[in-house]
Each structure stands twice: as C-alpha cells, then as structure tokens.
Amino acid sequence: MELLPERLGHTLNATLWLRVPPARLEQAGAALARHAEVAFAGAISGPHNLLVSVICRDAEDFYRYLTT
C-alpha cells in the first residue's frame, strides 16, 4: 500500500546528503533506516555517499529530528 504523507499530516519532505566514512556506511544507513521519519536511506556515489529521505509533520518536527 502506498500512502501520501500529506494525508497523514506530514507536510515536510527533506533530502539529506551525508558523507559517512566508507567503513561505517552500512552501519549508518541501517541505523537511519530504523528511524520512523526516514522513508528511504541508500548508499550513493559522488561527493556524498548516503542519501536519506525524511518525512516530518512540519519544520519544528524536522528540527527536532535533526537535533535529537
């Protein structure tokens, strides 16, 4: 089943481009994938090596996610 996040009150979508030491990439991606706010986490190539798609209710919720 596919749901639109907006229908559930989640109006903010953000993409995080992260640089993680290659030896920690799998561990970091798996840890982030367990977060309720993370819709997708995957290894990529280029200057950043981890892409994370985050869905939050609003900017305040996103700030809370980033800081805690």
Backbone as a chain_set.jsonl record, in Angstrom:
{"seq": "MELLPERLGHTLNATLWLRVPPARLEQAGAALARHAEVAFAGAISGPHNLLVSVICRDAEDFYRYLTT", "coords": {"N": [[0.839, -1.147, 0.0], [0.517, 2.229, -0.754], [0.897, 5.358, 0.677], [0.06, 8.825, 0.78], [2.103, 11.108, 2.345], [1.176, 13.65, 3.098], [-1.537, 13.322, 3.553], [-1.522, 12.192, 6.001], [-0.794, 14.198, 7.619], [1.844, 14.927, 7.426], [3.775, 17.277, 6.282], [6.27, 18.132, 5.473], [8.998, 17.354, 3.518], [12.28, 16.225, 3.245], [15.56, 16.005, 1.871], [18.476, 14.474, 2.768], [21.891, 14.723, 2.28], [24.586, 12.943, 2.953], [27.94, 12.56, 4.229], [29.718, 9.832, 5.012], [32.139, 7.908, 6.726], [33.522, 5.388, 4.67], [33.851, 2.817, 5.835], [31.879, 2.832, 7.743], [29.512, 3.083, 6.466], [27.44, 1.142, 5.867], [26.514, 0.535, 8.47], [25.671, 3.094, 9.368], [23.664, 3.715, 7.476], [21.814, 1.629, 7.968], [21.107, 2.186, 10.625], [19.897, 4.732, 10.362], [17.766, 4.047, 8.685], [16.057, 2.782, 10.412], [14.757, 4.807, 11.751], [11.656, 6.368, 12.39], [10.964, 8.6, 10.878], [12.312, 8.362, 8.512], [11.977, 7.719, 5.156], [13.44, 6.616, 3.153], [16.706, 5.312, 2.804], [19.852, 5.179, 1.387], [22.89, 3.986, -0.11], [25.039, 5.946, -2.133], [26.948, 7.223, -4.948], [29.609, 9.605, -5.418], [30.33, 12.972, -4.192], [28.963, 12.833, -1.799], [27.918, 10.052, 0.151], [25.697, 8.84, 1.222], [22.278, 8.894, 0.997], [19.361, 10.24, 2.33], [15.94, 10.235, 2.759], [13.621, 12.156, 4.372], [10.601, 12.432, 6.184], [8.5, 14.653, 7.752], [6.214, 16.169, 10.139], [6.179, 19.003, 10.204], [8.217, 22.032, 10.05], [9.169, 22.416, 12.654], [9.055, 19.824, 13.718], [10.896, 18.598, 12.014], [13.227, 19.973, 12.749], [13.458, 19.083, 15.395], [13.946, 16.389, 14.847], [16.467, 16.553, 13.572], [18.062, 17.59, 15.622], [17.855, 15.93, 17.805]], "CA": [[0.0, 0.0, 0.0], [1.257, 3.486, -0.795], [0.141, 6.464, 1.27], [0.62, 10.164, 0.643], [2.416, 11.624, 3.684], [0.353, 14.823, 3.385], [-2.828, 12.855, 4.069], [-1.306, 11.82, 7.399], [-0.352, 15.378, 8.339], [3.288, 15.111, 7.281], [3.844, 18.236, 5.182], [7.646, 18.499, 5.148], [9.876, 16.313, 2.999], [13.646, 16.734, 3.114], [16.573, 15.063, 1.42], [19.759, 14.676, 3.433], [23.042, 14.193, 1.564], [25.551, 12.783, 4.037], [29.255, 11.946, 4.0], [29.978, 8.886, 6.087], [33.333, 7.106, 6.418], [33.102, 4.168, 3.97], [33.781, 1.655, 6.734], [30.686, 2.956, 8.594], [28.365, 3.371, 5.609], [26.348, 0.178, 6.077], [26.003, 0.716, 9.83], [24.951, 4.368, 9.432], [22.444, 3.584, 6.69], [20.875, 0.748, 8.675], [20.613, 2.908, 11.81], [18.964, 5.768, 9.907], [16.582, 3.398, 8.118], [15.161, 2.402, 11.516], [14.044, 5.98, 12.268], [10.292, 6.465, 11.867], [10.875, 9.716, 9.943], [13.074, 8.062, 7.291], [11.245, 6.963, 4.144], [14.416, 5.922, 2.317], [18.129, 5.545, 3.053], [20.601, 4.342, 0.469], [24.249, 4.359, -0.488], [25.164, 6.56, -3.448], [28.321, 7.579, -5.283], [29.83, 11.032, -5.585], [30.9, 13.633, -3.019], [28.214, 12.323, -0.644], [27.761, 8.614, -0.081], [24.468, 8.337, 1.838], [21.113, 9.731, 0.724], [18.283, 9.918, 3.258], [14.702, 10.98, 2.559], [12.969, 12.304, 5.68], [9.248, 12.995, 6.137], [8.126, 15.161, 9.076], [4.947, 16.912, 10.176], [6.398, 20.426, 9.914], [9.604, 22.454, 10.262], [9.519, 22.179, 14.062], [9.287, 18.388, 13.848], [12.152, 18.331, 11.321], [14.303, 20.491, 13.607], [13.576, 18.134, 16.496], [14.603, 15.196, 14.311], [17.879, 16.846, 13.325], [18.81, 17.942, 16.838], [17.785, 14.892, 18.823]], "C": [[0.9, 1.231, 0.0], [0.36, 4.6, -0.268], [0.833, 7.778, 0.975], [0.873, 10.717, 2.04], [1.538, 12.817, 4.077], [-1.003, 14.444, 3.974], [-2.742, 12.465, 5.543], [-0.795, 13.002, 8.22], [1.144, 15.633, 8.281], [3.526, 15.99, 6.05], [5.257, 18.603, 4.764], [8.431, 17.269, 4.707], [11.253, 16.926, 2.824], [14.556, 15.616, 2.633], [17.883, 15.426, 2.096], [20.834, 13.978, 2.617], [24.17, 14.134, 2.581], [26.863, 12.197, 3.535], [29.575, 11.109, 5.223], [31.271, 8.147, 5.745], [32.903, 5.773, 5.781], [32.983, 2.944, 4.867], [32.533, 1.677, 7.612], [29.398, 3.119, 7.786], [27.193, 2.426, 5.852], [25.709, 0.36, 7.447], [25.176, 2.004, 9.931], [23.637, 4.285, 8.664], [21.396, 2.728, 7.377], [20.286, 1.443, 9.895], [19.597, 3.969, 11.406], [17.676, 5.15, 9.376], [15.589, 2.968, 9.197], [14.385, 3.585, 12.09], [12.672, 6.08, 11.605], [10.165, 7.552, 10.801], [11.52, 9.417, 8.588], [12.249, 7.177, 6.356], [12.188, 6.135, 3.284], [15.815, 6.281, 2.779], [18.898, 4.608, 2.139], [21.982, 4.886, 0.171], [24.242, 4.904, -1.909], [26.634, 6.836, -3.731], [28.406, 9.09, -5.477], [30.388, 11.637, -4.312], [30.206, 13.236, -1.707], [27.966, 10.847, -0.9], [26.526, 7.997, 0.584], [23.354, 9.35, 1.606], [19.985, 9.277, 1.64], [17.097, 10.82, 2.958], [13.922, 10.955, 3.873], [11.595, 12.94, 5.481], [8.859, 13.375, 7.565], [6.816, 15.94, 8.99], [5.115, 18.36, 9.75], [7.853, 20.761, 10.209], [10.057, 22.213, 11.699], [9.83, 20.707, 14.301], [10.611, 18.001, 13.173], [13.347, 18.81, 12.162], [14.531, 19.561, 14.799], [14.307, 16.873, 16.045], [16.102, 15.436, 14.145], [18.689, 17.052, 14.599], [18.746, 16.894, 17.932], [18.03, 13.538, 18.183]], "O": [[1.925, 1.259, 0.681], [-0.779, 4.763, -0.705], [2.062, 7.838, 0.925], [-0.055, 10.788, 2.845], [1.197, 12.979, 5.249], [-1.548, 15.172, 4.803], [-3.752, 12.414, 6.244], [-0.409, 12.837, 9.377], [1.656, 16.474, 9.02], [3.484, 15.509, 4.918], [5.431, 19.326, 3.782], [8.514, 16.275, 5.428], [11.375, 18.036, 2.306], [14.351, 14.443, 2.946], [18.343, 16.564, 2.002], [20.715, 12.795, 2.298], [24.657, 15.174, 3.024], [26.9, 11.447, 2.559], [29.688, 11.628, 6.334], [31.482, 7.792, 4.585], [32.012, 5.104, 6.304], [32.092, 2.118, 4.667], [32.161, 0.645, 8.172], [28.319, 3.276, 8.358], [26.062, 2.881, 6.025], [24.484, 0.341, 7.565], [24.095, 1.997, 10.521], [22.605, 4.74, 9.156], [20.213, 3.068, 7.368], [19.094, 1.306, 10.171], [18.548, 4.094, 12.038], [16.596, 5.693, 9.607], [14.401, 2.809, 8.914], [13.438, 3.378, 12.849], [12.549, 5.896, 10.394], [9.331, 7.431, 9.904], [11.296, 10.147, 7.622], [11.875, 6.055, 6.699], [11.806, 5.094, 2.751], [16.08, 7.436, 3.112], [18.644, 3.404, 2.108], [22.21, 6.095, 0.198], [23.534, 4.396, -2.778], [27.473, 6.696, -2.842], [27.393, 9.76, -5.674], [30.87, 10.914, -3.441], [30.81, 13.3, -0.636], [27.819, 10.435, -2.05], [26.325, 6.784, 0.522], [23.476, 10.518, 1.975], [19.682, 8.087, 1.724], [17.241, 12.042, 2.909], [13.607, 9.894, 4.412], [11.448, 13.88, 4.699], [8.881, 12.541, 8.471], [6.373, 16.318, 7.905], [4.282, 18.891, 9.015], [8.635, 19.883, 10.574], [11.208, 21.845, 11.932], [10.777, 20.384, 15.017], [11.358, 17.175, 13.698], [14.357, 18.113, 12.262], [15.674, 19.287, 15.165], [15.169, 16.352, 16.753], [16.912, 14.599, 14.542], [19.874, 16.722, 14.643], [19.509, 16.962, 18.895], [18.014, 12.518, 18.872]]}, "num_chains": 1, "name": "protein.A"}
